[in-house]
């Protein structure tokens, strides 16, 4: 097909309003993947926990192995459309661990899993007067930083809350990432103030593309996801943003922009690693 080492990559982002009906969520995802393929997406990316978004008990029941039935459905679509599919994240069950993993898989056009990443940073926060979250109560953190190749572009894998930890993104950049995929289900409270700022900052400081598929809308009593899925270039310019509905957005990522920005603002090359010393962690800070 002439994709290897290509000068550009057409990326489609699927935005969903997933709820606690796994079968319906899967049906919606497959329909939107078909739409993304029709729009010319070569890499199609889904949001976080797209197959089920609801109670902890429901999430446990929805969890499955990877590879497993849901990933195989995505693999079939990858083969059908001759595309890469980034599986956002689903609840993964592993033998011997009572908790789940929040895991993504990257599937190539042959339907093969070429990379797998489990979310490292757990969303354990208290939003005063709004809500509290303790992801670690039901989810085990991953322990591996992951990159993969898509048509000659190096892609780094992250999930949602990872965006607040620039160390991870810098390591991915230093491992050669041209694009970082960041599926999410950001809360409305944090999303309205932090979502775009954080994504554009990670793109700018690491001179790479950010591709961020999101959940949007209400999914349970009093719980809302922010949405506004984004595709951002290495200069920090927003190439595409999603409206507040289930939809697909698409943009072309080109190597010329990567090369130009990295030449003009060579922040990765200008690092001074021999000057960087991690400080002792103060009491009370993990």
LUMTIRO-288236 format. One line per 2 residues: for each residue x, y, z of N, C-alpha, C. Coordinates in pm, whole numbers, always signed. Layout:
X Y Z X Y Z X Y Z  ...
END
This chain:
+81 -121 +0 +0 +0 +0 +85 +127 +0  +217 +114 +18 +303 +232 +15 +301 +315 +142
+264 +254 +256 +254 +330 +380 +386 +341 +455  +471 +239 +444 +592 +234 +525 +680 +356 +498
+719 +424 +607 +802 +541 +593 +731 +659 +531  +599 +660 +539 +520 +765 +475 +551 +900 +536
+526 +1006 +458 +549 +1141 +505 +432 +1195 +585  +318 +1126 +584 +202 +1172 +658 +120 +1053 +705
+37 +1078 +803 -49 +975 +860 -184 +1037 +891  -290 +980 +834 -423 +1031 +858 -481 +960 +981
-517 +1039 +1082 -560 +986 +1211 -705 +1027 +1237  -786 +931 +1278 -924 +958 +1316 -944 +926 +1465
-1014 +1013 +1533 -1044 +999 +1675 -1193 +976 +1691  -1228 +872 +1766 -1367 +839 +1794 -1403 +893 +1932
-1504 +978 +1940 -1555 +1027 +2068 -1686 +956 +2099  -1698 +906 +2223 -1815 +827 +2260 -1878 +875 +2389
-2004 +842 +2407 -2077 +859 +2533 -2113 +720 +2583  -2010 +648 +2627 -2031 +511 +2675 -2107 +512 +2807
-2184 +405 +2828 -2259 +389 +2953 -2243 +244 +3001  -2342 +195 +3075 -2330 +63 +3137 -2394 -49 +3055
-2405 -28 +2924 -2457 -130 +2833 -2344 -169 +2737  -2273 -276 +2771 -2154 -313 +2695 -2186 -344 +2550
-2293 -416 +2525 -2328 -453 +2387 -2357 -329 +2304  -2430 -234 +2361 -2461 -112 +2287 -2337 -29 +2263
-2247 -22 +2363 -2122 +53 +2346 -2038 -6 +2233  -2030 -138 +2228 -1953 -203 +2123 -2015 -175 +1986
-2147 -183 +1978 -2215 -153 +1852 -2184 -11 +1805  -2188 +84 +1898 -2158 +223 +1864 -2014 +238 +1817
-1921 +176 +1889 -1780 +187 +1852 -1754 +132 +1713  -1809 +18 +1681 -1787 -42 +1549 -1846 +46 +1439
-1962 +105 +1465 -2023 +196 +1366 -1934 +318 +1344  -1880 +373 +1451 -1796 +492 +1437 -1660 +458 +1376
-1610 +338 +1401 -1487 +294 +1332 -1511 +286 +1182  -1625 +232 +1142 -1659 +226 +999 -1663 +367 +940
-1721 +460 +1014 -1727 +600 +967 -1588 +659 +955  -1503 +632 +1054 -1366 +685 +1051 -1289 +630 +932
-1306 +501 +904 -1240 +441 +788 -1288 +504 +659  -1418 +534 +653 -1473 +599 +533 -1417 +739 +515
-1377 +803 +625 -1317 +936 +618 -1168 +931 +587  -1116 +810 +570 -976 +795 +532 -879 +776 +647
-931 +753 +767 -842 +730 +881 -759 +604 +862  -630 +617 +872 -539 +502 +866 -512 +450 +1007
-507 +541 +1106 -498 +507 +1247 -625 +560 +1313  -704 +469 +1371 -832 +506 +1432 -822 +479 +1582
-850 +582 +1662 -828 +575 +1806 -959 +591 +1883  -981 +501 +1980 -1100 +502 +2065 -1068 +566 +2200
-1172 +605 +2277 -1149 +667 +2407 -1126 +564 +2518  -1102 +614 +2638 -1082 +530 +2756 -1213 +458 +2792
-1200 +338 +2846 -1309 +254 +2896 -1435 +264 +2810  -1417 +255 +2680 -1528 +276 +2587 -1628 +160 +2588
-1584 +40 +2624 -1676 -74 +2619 -1769 -80 +2739  -1732 -14 +2848 -1819 -8 +2966 -1778 +109 +3052
-1875 +193 +3088 -1851 +305 +3179 -1968 +312 +3275  -1942 +274 +3400 -2049 +268 +3498 -1993 +234 +3635
-2065 +152 +3709 -2026 +118 +3846 -1901 +31 +3849  -1835 +28 +3967 -1719 -59 +3983 -1757 -205 +3966
-1874 -241 +4019 -1919 -380 +4007 -1944 -416 +3861  -2005 -324 +3788 -2029 -348 +3646 -1900 -357 +3568
-1802 -273 +3604 -1672 -277 +3536 -1603 -411 +3558  -1611 -461 +3682 -1552 -592 +3710 -1617 -699 +3624
-1749 -693 +3611 -1820 -793 +3532 -1788 -781 +3384  -1759 -658 +3338 -1730 -634 +3196 -1586 -668 +3159
-1499 -683 +3258 -1357 -707 +3232 -1337 -840 +3159  -1236 -843 +3074 -1206 -963 +2996 -1058 -967 +2964
-1007 -1081 +2922 -864 -1089 +2887 -834 -1010 +2760  -708 -979 +2743 -657 -922 +2617 -541 -1009 +2571
-551 -1076 +2455 -665 -1070 +2362 -787 -1140 +2418  -902 -1099 +2365 -1030 -1153 +2409 -1137 -1114 +2310
-1264 -1136 +2343 -1373 -1115 +2247 -1381 -973 +2191  -1368 -872 +2279 -1382 -734 +2232 -1266 -695 +2141
-1146 -731 +2178 -1030 -699 +2095 -1039 -771 +1961  -1094 -892 +1960 -1109 -964 +1833 -1207 -893 +1740
-1311 -832 +1796 -1403 -753 +1712 -1330 -635 +1648  -1242 -570 +1725 -1164 -460 +1668 -1065 -512 +1564
-1007 -627 +1590 -912 -685 +1495 -980 -715 +1362  -1104 -763 +1368 -1178 -790 +1245 -1199 -661 +1166
-1231 -552 +1236 -1250 -424 +1168 -1117 -374 +1110  -1008 -395 +1181 -877 -354 +1129 -846 -426 +999
-872 -557 +995 -849 -633 +873 -944 -588 +762  -1070 -567 +796 -1169 -529 +697 -1133 -398 +628
-1088 -300 +707 -1063 -166 +653 -916 -140 +620  -827 -238 +650 -683 -220 +629 -633 -96 +705
-662 -94 +835 -624 +20 +919 -562 -30 +1049  -496 +63 +1119 -455 +42 +1257 -569 +88 +1348
-597 +12 +1452 -696 +54 +1551 -630 +58 +1689  -639 +174 +1750 -594 +191 +1888 -716 +170 +1977
-710 +71 +2064 -829 +24 +2135 -867 +110 +2255  -827 +237 +2255 -865 +326 +2365 -820 +267 +2497
-914 +217 +2577 -882 +125 +2685 -1007 +48 +2721  -987 -74 +2768 -1096 -154 +2821 -1051 -211 +2955
-1148 -260 +3031 -1116 -325 +3158 -1060 -464 +3128  -935 -485 +3169 -869 -613 +3142 -865 -699 +3268
-897 -825 +3252 -886 -921 +3361 -763 -1008 +3338  -682 -1024 +3444 -564 -1110 +3437 -573 -1215 +3546
-538 -1334 +3511 -543 -1444 +3607 -450 -1415 +3725  -502 -1435 +3845 -421 -1418 +3965 -425 -1280 +4026
-490 -1184 +3960 -500 -1049 +4015 -647 -1017 +4039  -686 -989 +4164 -827 -962 +4191 -876 -830 +4134
-783 -740 +4105 -821 -612 +4046 -810 -620 +3893  -868 -520 +3828 -859 -510 +3682 -734 -430 +3645
-707 -425 +3515 -611 -332 +3457 -685 -246 +3356  -647 -120 +3348 -702 -27 +3250 -606 -28 +3132
-640 -103 +3028 -542 -144 +2927 -587 -109 +2786  -490 -70 +2706 -513 -50 +2563 -431 -149 +2482
-474 -169 +2359 -397 -249 +2263 -394 -174 +2131  -283 -185 +2062 -270 -128 +1928 -270 -243 +1829
-365 -240 +1736 -389 -350 +1644 -351 -307 +1503  -275 -390 +1433 -230 -353 +1299 -331 -400 +1193
-310 -364 +1065 -407 -399 +961 -426 -549 +938  -337 -631 +990 -355 -776 +981 -441 -829 +1095
-477 -739 +1189 -553 -780 +1305 -468 -830 +1420  -337 -805 +1412 -245 -850 +1516 -223 -739 +1620
-212 -776 +1747 -177 -681 +1853 -27 -655 +1845  +11 -531 +1818 +153 -498 +1807 +204 -424 +1930
+115 -381 +2019 +157 -318 +2144 +41 -323 +2242  +76 -323 +2369 -23 -328 +2476 +29 -245 +2592
-55 -158 +2646 -14 -70 +2755 -123 -63 +2860  -83 -75 +2988 -175 -58 +3099 -145 +72 +3171
-250 +147 +3199 -239 +279 +3263 -154 +270 +3390  -54 +357 +3399 +39 +355 +3511 -13 +436 +3629
-66 +555 +3602 -105 +647 +3710 -253 +633 +3743  -281 +602 +3868 -417 +579 +3913 -485 +711 +3952
-609 +726 +3910 -686 +847 +3936 -745 +840 +4078  -662 +872 +4177 -702 +876 +4316 -703 +1022 +4360
-817 +1087 +4352 -826 +1230 +4379 -955 +1261 +4455  -953 +1377 +4523 -1071 +1429 +4589 -1098 +1568 +4533
-1211 +1585 +4466 -1251 +1715 +4414 -1349 +1775 +4514  -1300 +1867 +4595 -1379 +1918 +4707 -1517 +1964 +4664
-1616 +1913 +4733 -1753 +1953 +4708 -1815 +1895 +4582  -1739 +1812 +4510 -1789 +1756 +4383 -1795 +1604 +4390
-1679 +1542 +4404 -1673 +1396 +4403 -1534 +1352 +4445  -1522 +1226 +4479 -1391 +1165 +4502 -1381 +1039 +4419
-1258 +1006 +4380 -1234 +891 +4294 -1115 +814 +4351  -1122 +682 +4348 -1010 +599 +4391 -996 +481 +4295
-935 +510 +4181 -920 +407 +4079 -843 +286 +4130  -745 +312 +4219 -660 +203 +4266 -735 +101 +4350
-857 +133 +4393 -935 +37 +4471 -974 -84 +4387  -989 -63 +4256 -1034 -172 +4169 -941 -199 +4051
-840 -111 +4032 -753 -121 +3916 -607 -127 +3959  -532 -219 +3904 -388 -229 +3929 -313 -144 +3827
-206 -74 +3870 -130 +7 +3775 -40 -78 +3687  -20 -30 +3565 +77 -95 +3477 +219 -64 +3520
+316 -130 +3458 +456 -111 +3498 +551 -100 +3378  +496 -70 +3260 +581 -65 +3141 +546 +55 +3055
+648 +126 +3007 +631 +237 +2913 +644 +180 +2772  +550 +216 +2683 +535 +144 +2558 +532 +238 +2437
+608 +201 +2334 +598 +266 +2203 +579 +158 +2096  +531 +201 +1980 +513 +110 +1867 +529 +190 +1738
+538 +119 +1626 +554 +184 +1496 +426 +172 +1414  +383 +285 +1357 +267 +289 +1269 +308 +361 +1141
+326 +287 +1035 +365 +344 +905 +485 +437 +915  +584 +396 +993 +706 +475 +1003 +704 +583 +1108
+591 +607 +1173 +582 +701 +1284 +590 +622 +1414  +668 +674 +1511 +674 +612 +1643 +563 +669 +1730
+484 +579 +1786 +365 +617 +1863 +385 +575 +2008  +363 +668 +2102 +368 +638 +2244 +227 +619 +2299
+214 +529 +2395 +83 +496 +2451 +70 +547 +2595  -37 +621 +2621 -71 +667 +2756 -223 +660 +2770
-272 +683 +2892 -416 +681 +2918 -451 +788 +3021  -540 +877 +2985 -610 +972 +3072 -520 +1041 +3176
-530 +1002 +3303 -462 +1070 +3413 -311 +1075 +3394  -256 +987 +3311 -113 +992 +3278 -72 +1132 +3231
-165 +1208 +3170 -133 +1338 +3112 -74 +1434 +3215  -102 +1413 +3343 -55 +1503 +3449 +87 +1469 +3496
+151 +1373 +3432 +284 +1330 +3473 +380 +1347 +3356  +439 +1467 +3345 +522 +1498 +3227 +644 +1408 +3214
+687 +1345 +3325 +800 +1254 +3316 +775 +1143 +3215  +655 +1088 +3218 +620 +980 +3126 +628 +1026 +2982
+576 +1145 +2955 +573 +1197 +2818 +713 +1231 +2768  +798 +1282 +2858 +936 +1310 +2817 +1010 +1182 +2786
+988 +1078 +2865 +1054 +950 +2836 +1008 +896 +2700  +879 +905 +2672 +829 +861 +2542 +892 +942 +2429
+905 +1074 +2449 +968 +1157 +2347 +1113 +1117 +2326  +1184 +1090 +2435 +1324 +1052 +2424 +1340 +912 +2362
+1236 +834 +2368 +1237 +704 +2300 +1192 +715 +2156  +1174 +837 +2110 +1150 +859 +1969 +1006 +883 +1930
+914 +902 +2026 +774 +920 +1991 +753 +1044 +1904  +684 +1025 +1794 +638 +1135 +1709 +494 +1174 +1742
+420 +1077 +1794 +278 +1091 +1826 +256 +1024 +1960  +176 +1086 +2047 +133 +1019 +2170 -18 +1010 +2169
-67 +888 +2191 -211 +863 +2200 -252 +867 +2346  -362 +940 +2375 -403 +963 +2513 -555 +954 +2525
-610 +833 +2520 -754 +818 +2538 -792 +857 +2681  -913 +912 +2698 -949 +965 +2829 -1098 +960 +2854
-1131 +974 +2983 -1268 +997 +3029 -1260 +1105 +3136  -1210 +1223 +3098 -1190 +1334 +3191 -1323 +1376 +3253
-1320 +1411 +3381 -1440 +1463 +3445 -1473 +1601 +3390  -1598 +1640 +3402 -1638 +1774 +3361 -1565 +1880 +3443
-1550 +1855 +3574 -1488 +1952 +3665 -1345 +1984 +3624  -1265 +1881 +3600 -1126 +1904 +3564 -1111 +1938 +3416
-1197 +1878 +3334 -1184 +1897 +3190 -1199 +2040 +3145  -1296 +2110 +3200 -1323 +2247 +3152 -1206 +2341 +3176
-1121 +2312 +3274 -1008 +2400 +3304 -873 +2343 +3263  -861 +2210 +3257 -728 +2150 +3243 -706 +2073 +3113
-813 +2021 +3052 -799 +1926 +2941 -713 +1980 +2828  -756 +2087 +2764 -683 +2138 +2648 -547 +2192 +2688
-538 +2257 +2803 -410 +2314 +2849 -305 +2205 +2862  -340 +2095 +2927 -244 +1987 +2948 -202 +1923 +2817
-297 +1898 +2729 -264 +1831 +2603 -174 +1918 +2517  -206 +2045 +2507 -123 +2134 +2426 +16 +2150 +2488
+23 +2154 +2621 +153 +2164 +2688 +240 +2044 +2658  +183 +1922 +2667 +262 +1802 +2637 +310 +1802 +2492
+226 +1850 +2400 +267 +1858 +2259 +382 +1956 +2241  +371 +2074 +2302 +471 +2179 +2284 +604 +2139 +2346
+601 +2094 +2472 +728 +2070 +2542 +804 +1951 +2485  +733 +1859 +2420 +797 +1741 +2363 +803 +1743 +2211
+755 +1851 +2149 +752 +1868 +2003 +704 +1742 +1932  +578 +1707 +1961 +517 +1590 +1899 +367 +1612 +1886
+302 +1522 +1814 +157 +1526 +1799 +91 +1460 +1919  -19 +1520 +1967 -103 +1459 +2069 -237 +1422 +2006
-278 +1299 +2029 -406 +1249 +1977 -486 +1199 +2098  -597 +1268 +2128 -666 +1248 +2256 -816 +1222 +2236
-855 +1095 +2222 -997 +1060 +2211 -1061 +1063 +2350  -1184 +1114 +2360 -1245 +1133 +2491 -1386 +1077 +2498
-1428 +1051 +2622 -1568 +1026 +2652 -1638 +1161 +2667  -1767 +1165 +2632 -1843 +1290 +2642 -1980 +1260 +2703
-2031 +1353 +2785 -2168 +1345 +2832 -2188 +1267 +2959  -2314 +1260 +3000 -2352 +1193 +3124 -2348 +1041 +3106
-2299 +971 +3209 -2296 +826 +3202 -2352 +760 +3328  -2376 +838 +3432 -2437 +787 +3555 -2494 +907 +3630
-2570 +881 +3733 -2632 +988 +3810 -2528 +1087 +3861  -2535 +1211 +3811 -2445 +1316 +3857 -2303 +1307 +3804
-2274 +1217 +3710 -2139 +1201 +3657 -2135 +1233 +3509  -2042 +1321 +3472 -2031 +1368 +3334 -1886 +1361 +3290
-1867 +1324 +3164 -1735 +1331 +3101 -1728 +1456 +3014  -1611 +1517 +3009 -1596 +1648 +2946 -1601 +1644 +2794
-1542 +1542 +2734 -1540 +1536 +2588 -1435 +1625 +2526  -1470 +1692 +2413 -1380 +1780 +2339 -1251 +1708 +2298
-1266 +1591 +2239 -1150 +1518 +2185 -1065 +1611 +2100  -933 +1590 +2105 -840 +1682 +2039 -735 +1608 +1957
-692 +1674 +1849 -570 +1639 +1778 -488 +1767 +1771  -366 +1761 +1824 -283 +1881 +1840 -147 +1857 +1775
-94 +1957 +1705 +35 +1940 +1639 +151 +1982 +1730  +277 +1959 +1688 +391 +1985 +1777 +410 +2133 +1814
+348 +2223 +1740 +355 +2366 +1776 +252 +2400 +1883  +162 +2305 +1911 +56 +2329 +2006 -73 +2376 +1943
-77 +2376 +1811 -197 +2419 +1739 -299 +2306 +1735  -423 +2338 +1765 -530 +2238 +1761 -571 +2216 +1615
-552 +2095 +1565 -588 +2061 +1428 -735 +2022 +1417  -788 +1961 +1523 -929 +1919 +1522 -977 +1906 +1665
-1100 +1945 +1688 -1164 +1927 +1818 -1307 +1881 +1797  -1354 +1795 +1886 -1487 +1736 +1869 -1593 +1822 +1936
-1711 +1830 +1876 -1825 +1892 +1944 -1875 +1800 +2055  -1976 +1845 +2129 -2022 +1772 +2247 -2124 +1664 +2209
-2075 +1565 +2135 -2162 +1455 +2089 -2075 +1339 +2047  -2136 +1221 +2030 -2061 +1108 +1975 -2029 +1140 +1829
-1903 +1127 +1793 -1862 +1170 +1660 -1724 +1117 +1626  -1677 +1156 +1509 -1542 +1125 +1463 -1478 +1254 +1416
-1352 +1278 +1456 -1274 +1388 +1399 -1149 +1329 +1335  -1102 +1394 +1230 -991 +1341 +1152 -895 +1452 +1115
-766 +1422 +1116 -664 +1518 +1073 -546 +1442 +1015  -469 +1509 +932 -348 +1451 +874 -226 +1502 +950
-146 +1409 +1000 -23 +1442 +1071 +92 +1424 +973  +177 +1524 +960 +283 +1514 +860 +420 +1531 +923
+516 +1458 +866 +652 +1459 +920 +720 +1594 +898  +683 +1665 +794 +746 +1795 +769 +722 +1891 +884
+603 +1887 +942 +575 +1974 +1057 +659 +1933 +1177  +669 +1803 +1201 +756 +1755 +1309 +899 +1807 +1292
+953 +1788 +1173 +1091 +1828 +1148 +1109 +1978 +1161  +1014 +2056 +1111 +1025 +2202 +1116 +1021 +2253 +1261
+928 +2203 +1340 +916 +2249 +1478 +1037 +2208 +1559  +1085 +2087 +1538 +1202 +2040 +1614 +1329 +2114 +1573
+1333 +2162 +1450 +1447 +2245 +1407 +1438 +2385 +1467  +1317 +2443 +1467 +1301 +2580 +1516 +1312 +2590 +1668
+1254 +2491 +1738 +1257 +2493 +1885 +1312 +2356 +1931  +1445 +2342 +1934 +1505 +2210 +1960 +1514 +2178 +2109
+1399 +2179 +2177 +1401 +2160 +2322 +1450 +2022 +2363  +1423 +1921 +2282 +1473 +1788 +2315 +1625 +1782 +2301
+1678 +1845 +2197 +1823 +1847 +2175 +1895 +1935 +2277  +1827 +2038 +2329 +1889 +2132 +2422 +1880 +2091 +2568
+1832 +1972 +2593 +1827 +1924 +2731 +1967 +1920 +2793  +1973 +1930 +2926 +2099 +1923 +3000 +2088 +1814 +3107
+2083 +1688 +3066 +2056 +1581 +3162 +2160 +1568 +3273  +2284 +1610 +3247 +2384 +1600 +3353 +2362 +1704 +3464
+2272 +1801 +3440 +2240 +1902 +3542 +2117 +1864 +3623  +2046 +1761 +3581 +1920 +1728 +3645 +1944 +1626 +3756
+1908 +1664 +3877 +1919 +1574 +3993 +1783 +1571 +4062  +1729 +1451 +4078 +1600 +1441 +4146 +1615 +1482 +4290
+1528 +1570 +4341 +1538 +1612 +4481 +1487 +1501 +4574  +1527 +1511 +4702 +1469 +1422 +4800 +1321 +1455 +4813
+1240 +1353 +4826 +1095 +1374 +4832 +1057 +1417 +4973  +988 +1531 +4988 +949 +1576 +5121 +854 +1479 +5188
+849 +1483 +5320 +757 +1398 +5394 +614 +1425 +5349  +539 +1318 +5331 +400 +1332 +5290 +379 +1331 +5141
+487 +1337 +5065 +478 +1332 +4919 +534 +1199 +4873  +455 +1125 +4797 +499 +993 +4750 +598 +1007 +4635
END
